[in-house]
Amino acid sequence: MVVFVPFRNLFGRLLAVVLLAGFAGSPVAAQDASPWVTDQHSSLRLIAGSRNGGVLLGGIAFQLQPGWKTYWRTPGDSGVPPRFDFSASDNVEAVTVLWPAPMQFPDGAGGTSFGYRKQLLLPLRIIAKKPDKPVTLRAEINYAVCDKLCVPVDAKTEVSFVSSASIEDSSLTAALATVPQPAEIGAAHPLTIRNVERDGNTVFVDVVAPGDKDASLFVEGPTPDWALPPPKLLERTPAGLQRFSFDLEGLPSGAKADGAALKLTLVGDGRAFEFVTSLK
């Protein structure tokens, strides 16, 4: 059985701050955010942070209608991950999408999907080609919103980085806090992965979580075409140790598990960490 753990804390406290700053309409906000691109079930816009130096912080804000959801970079048993094209931008060398930790939800077909409900702000780390020249970010974004059925959405929008002190800075900073932090297996955190071991075709992950709260664990392969099953919670102890497992299924044709680098995202108690481990 897959354990569903609502990700309330992080997307309650922090996204409340994000949305108060990022979604409030005002005449001043116009220069730091693009107009909303709206379809029947969702809206989307780009956000520009302060213009300081050659590395800029921006964001993609989503608003979803009640009951609708969109997907993480790894959607789980079903769903479609968002796709981004920034190639039409001016004076942009590279854009990195930073992903807040996802929620788990049933996909309606007996499986589990990973993604977001209600509102989402994806931070963007943008590198300018020439720091002293104007920067305009243009994006073509393909994503899906789903309730009982999934609807594909194509959106095009743009925003220029013109403010030395953007009114969106606080919302972008809050969104960054929802992105899992890199961590080492065995690190001395209240929420951590203590050990990863493999027994044949099954991988076991021992998690330490504070108090009596269950954690959520997500696993990704070294490339997007790996489709590993969601980890299952096998047992938990009063000391806060939780054991998860998943089978090495869904590997692309010709791929080998030996030596593969897996990415493990651990979420719990309002925190999120990202671990990388190589299978033995």
Residue pairs with C-beta under 8 A, 6 or more apart in sequence:
1 232
1 233
2 104
2 112
2 230
2 232
2 233
3 214
3 216
3 232
3 233
4 104
4 105
4 106
4 112
5 104
5 214
5 215
5 216
5 267
5 268
6 103
7 101
7 102
7 103
7 216
7 267
9 269
9 270
10 100
10 101
10 178
10 267
10 270
10 271
10 272
11 100
11 103
11 116
11 118
11 178
13 270
14 174
14 175
14 177
14 178
15 119
15 120
15 121
15 174
15 175
15 178
17 170
17 171
17 174
18 119
18 121
18 171
18 174
18 175
19 119
19 121
19 171
20 171
21 167
21 168
21 170
21 171
21 174
22 33
22 47
22 59
22 61
22 121
22 168
22 171
22 172
23 61
23 63
23 119
26 167
28 167
29 167
29 168
31 48
31 160
31 162
31 163
32 47
32 48
32 49
32 159
32 162
32 163
32 166
32 167
32 168
33 45
33 46
33 47
33 48
33 61
33 159
33 168
34 45
34 46
34 47
34 157
34 158
34 159
35 45
35 157
36 43
36 44
36 45
36 63
37 43
37 44
37 45
37 155
37 156
37 157
38 44
39 145
39 151
39 153
39 155
40 65
40 151
41 64
41 65
41 68
41 145
41 147
41 151
41 153
42 62
42 63
42 64
42 65
42 68
42 70
42 145
42 153
43 62
43 63
44 60
44 61
44 62
44 63
44 141
44 143
44 153
44 155
44 157
45 60
45 61
45 157
45 159
46 58
46 59
46 60
46 61
46 137
46 139
46 157
46 158
46 159
47 58
47 59
47 60
47 61
47 121
47 159
47 168
47 171
47 172
48 56
48 58
48 137
48 159
48 160
48 161
48 162
48 163
48 166
48 168
49 56
49 57
49 58
49 59
49 161
49 166
49 168
49 169
49 172
50 56
50 57
50 163
50 164
50 165
50 166
50 169
51 135
51 161
51 162
51 163
51 164
51 166
52 164
53 131
54 127
54 128
54 130
54 131
55 125
55 126
55 127
55 128
56 125
56 126
56 127
56 128
56 135
56 161
57 123
57 124
57 125
57 126
57 169
57 172
57 176
58 123
58 124
58 126
58 137
58 159
58 161
58 172
59 121
59 122
59 123
59 124
59 168
59 171
59 172
59 175
60 84
60 97
60 121
60 122
60 124
60 139
60 141
61 119
61 120
61 121
61 122
62 70
62 116
62 119
62 120
62 121
62 122
62 143
63 118
63 119
64 70
64 116
64 117
64 118
64 119
64 120
64 145
65 145
66 118
67 147
68 117
68 145
68 146
68 147
69 105
69 113
69 115
69 116
69 117
69 145
69 146
69 147
70 82
70 115
70 116
70 120
70 143
70 144
70 145
70 146
71 79
71 80
71 81
71 82
71 113
71 114
71 115
71 116
71 143
71 144
71 146
72 81
72 99
72 102
72 114
72 115
72 116
72 218
73 81
73 82
73 97
73 99
73 220
73 224
74 81
74 114
74 218
74 220
74 224
75 81
75 113
75 114
75 115
76 104
76 107
76 111
76 112
76 113
76 114
76 115
76 230
77 107
77 109
77 111
77 112
77 113
77 229
77 230
78 107
78 109
78 111
78 113
79 107
79 113
79 114
79 115
79 144
79 146
79 150
80 143
80 144
80 150
80 152
81 224
82 141
82 142
82 143
82 144
83 141
83 142
83 143
84 95
84 97
84 139
84 140
84 141
85 139
85 140
85 141
86 92
86 95
86 137
86 138
86 139
88 138
88 140
89 95
89 135
89 136
89 137
89 138
89 139
89 158
90 134
90 135
90 136
90 138
91 128
91 129
91 130
91 133
91 134
91 135
91 136
92 126
92 127
92 128
92 129
92 135
92 136
92 137
93 127
93 128
93 129
94 126
94 127
95 124
95 125
95 126
95 127
95 137
96 124
96 125
96 126
97 122
97 123
97 124
98 122
98 123
98 124
98 125
98 176
98 179
99 122
99 179
99 180
100 116
100 120
100 121
100 122
100 175
100 178
100 179
100 272
101 178
101 179
101 180
101 218
101 265
101 267
101 272
102 114
102 115
102 116
102 218
102 265
102 267
103 114
103 115
103 116
103 117
104 112
104 113
104 114
104 216
104 230
105 112
105 113
105 115
105 117
106 112
106 113
107 113
108 148
112 230
114 218
114 230
121 171
121 172
121 175
122 175
123 172
123 175
123 176
123 179
124 137
126 135
126 137
126 161
128 135
134 160
134 161
134 162
135 160
135 161
136 158
136 159
136 160
136 161
137 158
137 159
137 160
137 161
138 156
138 157
138 158
139 155
139 156
139 157
139 158
140 154
140 155
140 156
141 153
141 154
141 155
141 156
141 157
142 152
142 153
142 154
142 155
143 152
143 153
143 155
144 150
144 151
144 152
144 153
145 151
145 153
166 172
178 272
179 272
180 265
180 266
180 267
180 272
180 273
180 274
181 272
181 273
181 274
182 273
182 274
182 275
183 189
183 192
183 193
183 273
183 274
183 275
184 275
185 192
185 193
185 194
185 195
185 196
185 275
185 277
186 192
186 193
186 194
186 195
189 208
189 273
190 208
190 209
190 210
190 269
191 207
191 208
191 209
191 210
191 215
191 266
191 268
191 269
191 271
191 273
192 207
192 208
192 266
192 273
193 205
193 206
193 207
193 208
193 264
193 266
193 273
193 275
194 206
194 207
194 208
194 241
195 205
195 206
196 203
196 204
196 205
196 206
196 264
196 277
197 203
197 204
198 204
198 248
198 257
198 279
198 280
201 247
201 248
201 249
201 257
202 245
202 246
202 247
202 248
203 219
203 245
203 246
203 247
203 248
203 262
203 279
204 234
204 243
204 244
204 245
205 217
205 231
205 243
205 244
205 245
205 246
205 264
206 241
206 242
206 243
206 244
207 215
207 217
207 241
207 242
207 243
207 244
207 266
208 240
208 241
208 242
209 215
209 240
209 242
209 268
209 269
210 240
210 268
210 269
211 240
211 269
212 240
213 268
213 269
214 233
214 236
214 242
214 268
215 242
215 266
215 267
215 268
215 269
216 266
216 267
216 268
217 231
217 233
217 244
217 264
217 265
217 266
217 267
218 230
218 231
218 264
218 265
218 266
218 267
219 228
219 230
219 231
219 246
219 262
219 263
219 264
219 265
220 226
220 228
220 262
220 263
220 264
220 265
221 227
221 228
221 251
221 255
221 260
221 262
221 263
222 260
222 261
222 262
223 252
225 252
226 250
226 251
226 252
226 255
227 249
227 250
227 251
228 246
228 248
228 249
228 250
228 251
228 262
229 246
229 247
229 249
229 250
230 246
231 244
231 245
231 246
232 244
232 245
232 246
233 242
233 243
233 244
234 243
234 244
234 245
235 242
235 243
236 242
236 243
248 257
248 279
251 257
257 279
258 279
258 280
259 278
259 279
259 280
260 278
260 279
261 276
261 277
261 278
262 276
262 277
262 278
262 279
263 274
263 275
263 276
264 274
264 275
264 276
264 277
265 272
265 273
265 274
265 275
266 272
266 273
266 274
266 275
